[in-house]
Amino acid sequence: MNRNISLSKKAESFLSRIPKKHSAQVAKKVLALLENPRPEDSIKMKGSSFFRIDSGGYRIIYGFDPSCVYVYIIGKRNDGDVYRKAKRVE
């Protein structure tokens, strides 16, 4: 199946601010969502239509439909701010 990736401006901005090695790891995890948008480590967020996966010390909040994977927020894994931002997006 051919899916596209859509990164929010906030996700793009966050990726540009973290070390290149970390951003490459997160990008690899996001690209893997094209093949399988529901990997074993994905979790549906309670009270939300979003899913989350982890990549090292980062959390990726995303959604998908048959044609696209939408990455809304990327943030530090142990930072509750990522969830507050997700609530504002929905």
C-alpha positions as MATLAB code, in Angstrom:
seq = 'MNRNISLSKKAESFLSRIPKKHSAQVAKKVLALLENPRPEDSIKMKGSSFFRIDSGGYRIIYGFDPSCVYVYIIGKRNDGDVYRKAKRVE';
ca = [
       0.000    0.000    0.000;
       1.291    3.460   -0.851;
       0.939    5.835    2.069;
       2.336    9.308    2.487;
       3.712   10.937    5.619;
       2.475   14.283    6.861;
       4.527   15.944    9.611;
       3.037   18.830   11.534;
       5.077   22.035   11.776;
       5.634   21.301   15.485;
       6.963   17.811   14.728;
       9.274   19.171   12.011;
      10.511   21.902   14.329;
      11.210   19.449   17.150;
      13.153   17.129   14.818;
      15.291   20.021   13.627;
      16.284   20.893   17.228;
      17.394   17.471   18.475;
      20.782   15.881   17.708;
      21.077   14.492   14.179;
      21.625   10.933   15.422;
      18.380   11.080   17.418;
      16.448   12.697   14.599;
      17.617    9.936   12.220;
      16.395    7.279   14.670;
      12.998    8.978   15.018;
      12.733    9.399   11.231;
      13.448    5.696   10.742;
      10.663    4.823   13.197;
       8.253    7.196   11.431;
       9.126    5.755    8.005;
       8.424    2.249    9.333;
       4.843    3.412    9.997;
       4.334    3.562    6.223;
       4.618   -0.226    6.073;
       2.790   -0.949    9.312;
       0.912    1.882   11.050;
       0.126   -0.409   14.004;
       3.454   -1.950   15.043;
       3.510   -4.139   18.153;
       4.807   -1.285   20.295;
       2.088    1.185   19.275;
      -0.506    2.092   21.886;
      -3.875    3.719   21.276;
      -4.108    6.742   23.543;
      -7.023    6.715   25.990;
      -9.798    9.139   25.103;
      -8.140    9.978   21.802;
      -8.023    8.859   18.194;
      -4.203    9.096   18.273;
      -1.604    6.384   18.705;
       1.827    6.624   20.284;
       5.124    4.876   19.792;
       8.503    5.404   21.370;
      11.851    5.877   19.707;
      14.675    5.970   22.221;
      13.991    8.901   24.537;
      11.250   10.339   22.327;
       7.534    9.776   21.960;
       5.771   10.029   18.599;
       2.055   10.887   18.559;
       0.391   10.006   15.271;
      -2.734    8.994   13.431;
      -3.317    7.340   10.095;
      -5.816    6.575    7.389;
      -5.455    4.345    4.322;
      -3.556    7.005    2.378;
      -1.455    8.844    4.979;
       0.345    8.681    8.334;
      -0.052   11.975   10.199;
       2.681   12.736   12.744;
       1.275   15.399   15.032;
       3.761   15.658   17.867;
       7.222   14.397   18.717;
       8.449   15.061   22.226;
      10.565   13.836   25.087;
       9.386   10.500   26.351;
       9.121   11.292   30.057;
       7.637   14.728   29.516;
       3.900   15.088   30.133;
       3.949   18.109   27.822;
       3.647   15.800   24.807;
       0.193   14.714   26.027;
      -0.954   18.270   26.725;
       0.039   19.208   23.168;
      -1.810   16.175   21.789;
      -5.003   17.237   23.546;
      -4.739   20.676   21.948;
      -4.334   19.174   18.487;
      -7.423   16.981   18.669;
];
